[in-house]
Amino acid sequence: MTNAATTAIEAIKQKIIDDLPASSVEIEDDSWKHVGHAGAMPGNLHLTITVVSDQFNGVSLIDQHRMVQQVLKDEIGTIIHALILKTKTA
């Protein structure tokens, strides 16, 4: 992983923790799995993000994912090319 990717991933993690808020955020960079695929451009991240938040209590899974996607709206489609979300309540 490049320094730029590491910096971007840390910024994404902090944004989710701050804006959601989340008690736990784990991010896996799966970009290496997509080298050579269409759309796999340098600087475009393929991420699996697991978010644990009390904000998800009583919220449907689809709405939990929408909450995270809303936080990352500026990153999705720019630096985040592909995203797998896993959301859980604390």
Secondary structure as UniProt FT lines:
FT   HELIX           3..19
FT   TURN            20..21
FT   STRAND          24..29
FT   HELIX           31..34
FT   TURN            35..36
FT   TURN            38..39
FT   TURN            42..43
FT   STRAND          45..52
FT   HELIX           54..56
FT   TURN            57..58
FT   HELIX           61..71
FT   TURN            72..75
FT   TURN            77..79
FT   STRAND          80..88
//
